[in-house]
Amino acid sequence: RCVQLRGEYFFVAEGKGGFRVYDVASIANKGTSQRILTAPFSPLGHDTHVASNNATCMALPTGQPISTERNDHIVKYYPENQEQKMGEIYRYAFVTDSVEGLIVVNVETLADGEPRNNFLKRTVTWNANNVLAGARHITLGGNYAYITANIGLVVVDLTDPKAPKAAGALMMDGEPTSVAVAGSKVLAAVNTSESYVKPSGQLRVVDLATKKIEASCDLGGQPDSVSVSPDKTFAAIAIENERDEKVNDGTIPQLPAGDLVLVSLKNGTADCASIKHVTLTGLADVAGDDPEPEFVAINANGEIALTLQENNTIIIIDGKTGTVKTSFSAGKTAVEGVDTKSDGALTFTGKVEEQENWLVRTAKRGYAPLLRGALRLRWPVTA
C-alpha cells in the first residue's frame, strides 16, 4: 500500500489491516532484536492502529517531525517571535479506504513528548455521495488532497481537516493508479490495459486551476506508481505489467516484462517526446525475465529507488541518465508465533518461513540514506 517515514515513526496503510504507525527508532540499532515495533512500551499505553475496511494509501502533509501544539503555544504567549500559525492540516494523517473513502486521523499525540497517551482514533470519515468509492491513492498539495478513485481524479479541500469538502472531480477513461503534484499540475498514471497480456497506460497531465487534462503520454505498459523529482525536472513511472493471479496461482514469470519510464517536465507538464524506457530484465534473482516494479521514489540527487515486490529486488537508478547504478535482493526473514490459518480462531503457534522483508534488509544497506529519503517523500504502493 502506501508508507511514509516521519521522525522515528513509520506510517503505513495496510489494506484490510487498516492504518498503523510503527516505532522504528531502533531500525539501525544492531543491539535491538526487534527493530520495528507496534508498541515500544505496552499496548495499554500505546495503540497506534486505526481499523478500516481496506486502507489503500495514506499521506502526511510533511515528512518533518513537527508539533502544531507547540506552535499554538508560541503564537499565543510569545507574539514578539512573530511566528506564523501553522495550518490545521499538519495535525493529521490522511488515509484512503476503497470502501469508506477518506479517513482523517489526528497524529499530534506522537509529537507531544508524552509516551503514555499515544492512542490514535478517527477524527472524521468522509465520502460525500460515495465519490471516493474505490479510492486507491492520495497525494497532498497545499490544503488539497488529490485522490484516485473509480470515478477518476477527485480533489478534496482540507483547509478544515475536520470538515473536508469536495473541490472537484475529473472523470477519466481507464483506471487511475497514482498521482503526483508538480507545481500547478498533477500527473496521473492511468491503466488502460485491454488485458494482462496486452497492457497499456498513459501519463495524463491535469492543470490544477482548470481541472482539465492538458496532455497525455503513451507509457507503453500498465503503470503503477509515479514520482516527481524534488527539482521538478523529471518524473519516473513504474510500469508493472502486473501478473494475472488466476493464472498458475499468480506465479511469475508472466510476460510481458515491466520497466521504468522517465519523462522530462517543464513547468509541471510532461514532454512526451522525451520518454525513455529503462530495461530492468536480468537484475532480479526471482523471475529475472519478468520484472514487476511497483514503488518508485526520487531523492534530491536525482537517484531513483525502485522496488520489485514480486521479484524481491530493489534497484537504484540514475534519474538523469537512466543508468542502473546497483540492484540487490530485499532479503528474507522467518516469523514465528503467528496465526497462519483463516479458521476464525486466534492461534499464535504458526511459523512463516523465509518471507521477503525488504524494509529490514535495505535498512542495513549502503543505500539506506537514499531509501530513508525516499520514504520521507512517501512511496505510493499498490499491491
Order of alpha helices (4+ residues) and beta strands (2+ residues): beta-beta-beta-beta-beta-beta-alpha-beta-beta-beta-beta-beta-beta-beta-beta-beta-beta-beta-beta-beta-beta-beta-beta-beta-beta-beta-beta-beta-beta-beta-alpha-alpha
